[in-house]
Amino acid sequence: MEVVVHLSAITPVSLIIIGLIALLIFGPKKLPSLGRAMGTTLREFRSATKGLTDDDDDDYKTKKTVIEHKDNEKPNDK
């Protein structure tokens, strides 16, 4: 039997339950530091993936420029 969970299955009630369980496990003193660490990790991940996509765009532009330059060159008749 295959179980499929859709993103719509995560309701506000389930998020509250997850938050309460996290509060019980980690305690109120540790929760803010965990949230900060999670936010920092997400920020670094986003900047890294943005850097990768920017590199891909730069590579595409460079290749396009080289191809256009080669197309504009005229062959030397000797």
HUQUICOR-V317057 format. One record per pair of residues at least 6 apart in sequence whose C-alpha atoms are under 6 Angstrom apart, sorted by sequence separation. I is the first residue (numbers start at 0). J is the second residue. D is the distance in whole Angstrom. If there is no record, write none. Layout:
I,J,D
I,J,D
This chain:
none
